Amino acid sequence: MDVGGTFDLAATDLVLPERRDLYYGGRWHEPQAGTFAQLTNPATAESLGPVANAGRADIDAAVAAARTGFALWRRVAPLERGRILREAAAIVRANAAELALLDATDCGNPVKEITVDVMIGAALLDFFAGIVSEIKGESFDTGPGSLNFSLREPLGVVARIIPFNHPILFAAGKIAAPLAAGNAVILKPPEQAPLSSLRLAELIGHLFPPGAFNVVSGDRDAGALLVSHPGIAMIALTGSVPTGRAIMTSAAQGLKPVLLELGGKNALIAYPDADPDAVAEAAVAGMNFTWCGQSCGSTSRAFLHDSIHDAVVERIKTRCAAYRPGSPVDPNTTMGAIISAAQCERVLGYIAAGRDEGARIAYGGGRPSDPALARGNFVEPTVFTGVEQRMRIAREEIFGPVLSVLRWSDERAMLQDVNSVDYGLTASIWTNDLDTAHRTAQAVEAGYIWINDVAAHYLGAPFGGYKQSGIGREECLEELLAFTQIKNVHIKLRH
């Protein structure tokens, strides 16, 4: 997704949100139980101060304010809603460097790359602003003397729950479709990295009627209270499979629709006619080492044909050297920090399990030796060879910088391994044969396929997964329509 933009990051100062409270009804509110959580910089272990942790009374108040806001916002004409969203996008772009530095400090991703996240978030606001007029119904022929047609109307209050790996991208981008459709939104930012969501409320909150756009921070309990609240009409989550299951279970009690973009254990498949240099470049880029592999779309399993396996692995090792963990706020850093100490230990545990199960480390495999990084949650880019599909590192989503390389010679067996996991989000296929490309794309059980490409997203192209990688599609018209409901109107004409 080409979003453009150049920034002088070296001249940008860190701007923390002035308020650490809850934003709803167009105003800031201290948590009624007075509960705050402490944030930690994942790269330095230094404190980033407190942030409000919403309790039951806060969720009740936020939902009540959002319902009031919905009554106002749904009456705003669609083209005016689009204009307001475009104004929000312009504000986000104008503050891109500031928001990127804030996210780099809070979530550990490199600041230079987060500027791209900011611009993608703004692009999503613009995209959905531009298709508000596509919220259409249909007319039906019911014979002489009558008229029958359908309307699409907003649902009500939508809870939008986002993860820690791309906080500002998701904060800005995931509110776009439900707001464009006329819903009120309560944004639940990640408890590990909520600061850019709070700053976003400071920057764009004034554009909307009070209660139409709300930001309520908190832990898992706060999220559960939000999901189960009877005043919430729909829940949309970007997150893990276990969280998606819990939300779906809770939503079932109120028969609420859900939109779930969940995890992945995605495959990159290289055929013998593929160029080893291109495959190696894609294997490294698809792992999202810049983000420490903390991406649901990462192609963390590379299935390399026996005839090119060794050549590709050597090139992968060479390319991994470009990714060196460093300070996320340094514009020259190519690989950031893992979000928390607990997640860092989890990743290291998977690396140990890979060794124990017989896989071989071809690159990395530990913490960086630089003493300046000793207090942070850093792990080297890690590549395993000799991996078999039975191993945990090939079956389970690690959400860390660990690439598993599997050698194959039998296509049928390889495709069985590719499809053997419970996930089905993305896949990348590398071949110069058109028939092979199409046949493999049809055979792979995943919702978003690249052929001779990897990692790219395109506005308007439906993104989402098969199996336990999610329900619904995003970044497209289907996402916008998912936040509407259909009403049928029948009119009997007088004769």
N, C-alpha and C positions, 0 to 999 in steps of 0.2 A: 504494500500500500504506500504509494508515493505521496507524502504529505508536505514535503518541502520545509523551509524555515532554516535560518542561520542565527546563532546565538553567541553572545560574548559571555560565556560562563565564568571566565576568570574575573570579570567585573561585576558579577552578581553576588549580592549578599544574601545570607540565609534569612528568610522571613518566616518566622513561626506564626501560627494563627494567634490572634489576640485573645480569642475565646477558646476554652477547652470544655465548654458545656454542651448542652443538647440544643439543637436548632429545630424548632417547630413552631408553626403558627406565625412565621415571619419574625420571630424573636428568639433570643438565647435564654435558656433556662438552666439553672443549677439542678443537678439531680436531687429529687425530693428526699431520697435517703442519704444524701451527702456522700455518695460513694464515688471514689476516683481510683483509677488504676495508674500504675507508673509505667512509662514507656522507656525502652532502652535502645540505644543506637546499636544495631547489630554488628557494625564494623569496629566499634571501640568499647562497647559495654558501658558507655557513659549514659547517664540519665538524660532523657528528653522531657522530663517533667510529667505532670499528671494529665489524665484525660477522663472525662465523665464516663461512668459505668451505669447505664440505664437500668432501673428496676421496674417492677410491675406498674407502679403509679406513673412513672415516666412514660412507659409504653402506652398506657391508657390515655394519658394526656396528648401524646404525639398522634395517636390514631384519631382521637376526637378532633384535633386541630386539622389533620389531613382530610377528614371527612368534610369539614367546613370548607377547606381549601378546594376540594374536589367540586363542590357545588358551584364555586366561583369559576374555576379553571375550565370546566367542561362547557361553560357558556361562552368562552372566548372563541371567536371564529378560527377555524383551522389555519387559514393563512396568517392570522395574527399570532397564533401559537408558533407557527414556523418563523415568523419575524423575531419573536422573542428568543427562540432557540438559536437563531443565527447571531443574535446579539450576545448571547451567552458564549457561543463559540468564539466570537471576536475577543471577548474579555479573556477567555482561556488562552488564546494565542498571544495576546498582549502580555500575559504574565507567565509565559512558557518557561523562561529560564528560572524564574523564582520558584515555580511549582516543581520543576525538575530537581532543583537543589534540595527542596524540602523533602521530596520523595526519596532521593538518594540518601539523605540523612536518616530517614525514618525506616525505609525498607531494605536498604543495602544495595540496590541496583546502581550501576554506574550512571552518573549524571548525564553524560553525553548521550547515552542510549535512551534515558528517560525523556529527553527533549522530544524524541520521536513519539514516545507514548503520549505526551501532552498533545502533540499535533494530531495524532490519531483520534484521541478523545474529542478534540474540536471538530475533526472531519466527520465523526459519527453524529455529532450535534447538527452539523450542516446537512448531512445526508438525510436524516429523518425529518429535518425541517423542510427539505425539498420534496418529500413524497407525502406530505400530509393530505394532499388532494387525492391520493390513491385509496383513501379509506372510503370505499364505495359499497353500496348495496346493489340489488338486482331487481328487475321487475319481471312479473310472470303473467302469462296469458291464462286468465281464469274464465274466459268467455265473455260474451256481451253482457253489459250491465254491471260489471264489477272491475275493480282494479286491485292488484296484489303486488306488493313490493317489500323488500327487506331493507333494513337500516343497520349500519354498524355503529355501535355506541361504546363509549369507554366503560371499563369494568367498575372503577371506583378507586380505592386506595391500593396501590401496589407496593409490596415490600421488595426492595432490590438489595440483595446481600452479595457483597463482593469480597474477593480474596486479597492476600497481601502481595502477590507477585507483580501486579501492575496497578497499584492503587489509584493513581490519578487518571490513567487511561480508562479504567472501569468506572470510577466515580463520575467522570464527565460523559463517557460514552454510553454507559448502561442506563442512565436516566433519560436518554434522548427519546427512545421509542415509546415508552409509556407516557411521557409528557406530551409528545407529539400527538398521541392518540386521545389525549384529553383526560388522562388519569392524574390523580395526585400520587406522589412518590415519597416513600420513606426510605432513604438510603441508609443501610447498615454497613459502615466501613469495617475493614478488618481490624480486629482488636490489636494486632501487632503493629499496624501502620495506618492509623486513622487521620494523621495530621493534614494530609492534602485534601481529604474530604471536608474537614472543618474549614480549611482555607478556601475551598471552593464555595462553601456556603457563604463565607464572608464576601466573596467576589461577585457571586451571581444571585444570591438569595433575594435581593431587592427587585429583581426582574419579574418575579412571579407573584400572583395573589397570595396573601398569607395562608400558609398551610398546603399550598400546591407542591412545594419542594421542601423536604425536611431531611435532616441528617441526625441520626440517633446512634451514638457510639455505645459500645458495650461488649461484654464477653459472650460466650456461648449461651448462657442462660438468658441474656437479653435477646439474643437472636431467636431462641425458642419461644419466648414470650411474644415476640413480634409475629412469628409464623402462626402461632396458635390463636392469635387474637381474632375474635369474631368480626371485627371491623375491617380486617384485611381481606381484600377480594381476590388477590393473586400473589403468589410468591415466585420470584425469579432469583436463581442462585447461580453464581459461578464459583465452583469450589470442588471439594473432594467427593468421591463416591459415598463414603459413610455419611457425610453431611447431607448429601442429596437424598439418601435413603431416609434419614431422620426427618427431613423436611417433608418428603412425600408421605410418610406415615402420619405426621401431624396434619398435613393439609387434607388428608383423606377424611379426617373427622368432620371437616366443614365442607367437603366436596369442592375444595378450591383448586383451580387450575394451577399448574406449575410450569415453569420454563427452567430447565436444568442443563447447564453446560458443565460437565464433570471431568473426570480424569482421563488419562490415556496411557497406554503402553504401546506406543506407535512404532510402526515398522518402516524402515527404508530398505527397499529391495533393489539389488543391483544385479542385472543380467550380464552374461559374459561379453556382450558387445558394447557395454557401457565404457566410457572413458574413465580410467582410474583417477585421473586428476579431478575431473568433475565430480565423481562419486565421493572422493575424499573431502572435497570442499563442501559438498552438500551434507555429508555425514556430520561434519563439525558444525556447520551453520545450523543444521536441523536440531542439534542438541541444545542450542541456546545457552552455550557456556557463559556468555556475557551475563545472563541472568542466573548463573549457577545451576542451569538445568531446571529452574523452577518455572516450568511452563507445561501446561496440560497437553500442548500440541507437539512437544519435543519428540523427535524420532529417536528414541532411546534404545531401539533394537535395530542393528544394521545387519541385514541378511546379504552377505557377499558371496557371489558365485565362486566356486573353488578356483576357477581359472584366473580370477583377478584379485582374489582375497589378499594375498601377501602384498601385492603392489599397492592396493588401496590402504591397507593397514599402515604401511610405511609412510605413506603420504598423510594419513590421519595424524600420526605421531608428529610429523613435521608441522602440520597446521595447528595442532594443539598448543605448540610453543608460543603462539601469538596471544594466548589467553592466560594472563598472569594475574592472580588475585591482587587487589590493591584497594586503596582508599576510594570509596564510591563517589566522593565529592571532587576527586581529581579528574579533570576532563580527559586525561590520558589513560585512565584505568580501563582495561579491557574485560575485566571479570570482577564482579562485586562480591558481597558477603551473603551468606545464607541467613534467612530471616531471624532465626533464634538459635540459642545454644542447644535446645532440645532437638530441633530439626537437624542441626549440624551433627549431633551424636547419632541421630537416626541414619543419616547418610553414611557416616563412618561405619555404623553397624552393618549396613548392606555391603559395603566394600569388604569388610571382614568375612561376611557370609559368602561372598563371591569367591574369595580365596579358599575358604573352607570347603566349598563344594567343587573345587577343582578348576575354576577359571583362572586365567593368567593375566596379570596386570601388564599391559603393554605401555601404559603411560600413566603418570601421576599415582594416585592411590593414597594420599595422605594430606596432612596440613602443610601449608607453605612454610618454608624455613625462615622467612624474613621476620626478625624479632619485632618489627614495627606492627606486625599483624597478629601478634600473639594473643591479644585480648579479644579479637574479633572471631566471628563465625565463618572462617575461611576453609575451603577444601579445594585441592587442586583439581583441574579437569582430569577425569579418570577414564581410561579405556581398558576394557577387558576383552581378551580374545579367548578362544577355546570355550566359548559359552554354549551351553545346551539349553533348550527350551524348558527343561525340567527345573532349572535353577531358579532360585528366588529372584536374582537380579534380572532374569528374563521374563518373569511372570508378574511381578508386583511393581506398582508405580513407586519409584524412589523419590521423585521430585527433588532431584539433586543432580550434580554434574557427573553422571555415571553413564557411559555408553557401553552397551553390550554388543559385541560382534559375533555373529553366528555364521559359520561356513556352510554352504549348501551346494549340492550337485543334482539332487532330484527335485524337480519343480513341484510335483504333487505333495511330497513330504514337507517342502518348504512352506507352501501355502497353508498346509494343515497347521504348522507351527505358528505362522503369522496370525491365523484366525483362532488359535487355541485359547487366547486370553479372554477375560470378561469385558475388555475394553474395545472400543472401535471408533476412535475420534479421527485421527489422520493417518495417512500413509503416503510415502514417496516412492515412486517407481522409476527406475533408470534403465532405459533401453533405447536403441535406435530403430527398433522394429515396431511398426505401427500396430500390427496384429497382436504382438506380445503385449504392448502397452494397454490396448483396449481390453484384451482378454484378462489381464491381471487386474486392471481397475475394476472389472466386473466381479472378479473372484474374491477380492479383498473385502472383508467386512468392516468398513469404516465409512464415515460420513463425508470426509473431505480429503480428496485425493490430488496429489501433485504428480505430474509426469515430467521427468527431467527438470524438476524444480523442487523447492522445499521452503517451508516456513511462511511464504507470502500469503497475505489476505487481500481480497478485492471487494470493495464496497458493492453491495448488491448480490454477491455470491453467497448462498446460504451456508453458514458455518454451524456445524453441530455433529453429534456423534451417533453411532449405532450402539446397541447393547447397553452396557452400564456407563457409557460415556455421556449419556444425557438424553433429554427429551426436548424436542423443538429445535428451531434454527434461528440464528442471530445474524446481524449485520446485513439484513435484507428486508424486503417487503413483508415476508412471512413473520419476522419479528414484530413489526409494527402491528400487523393484523392480530397477532397473538394477544395483544393487550386490548382487544375489542370483543364485544359479544354481539350476536345477531338478533335483531328483533324483526318479526314479520308483521306487516300491516295489511289488512284486507278491508277494502271499501266496497260496499254495495251501493251502486249508483241509483238515484231515483229516476223513474221513467216518466 
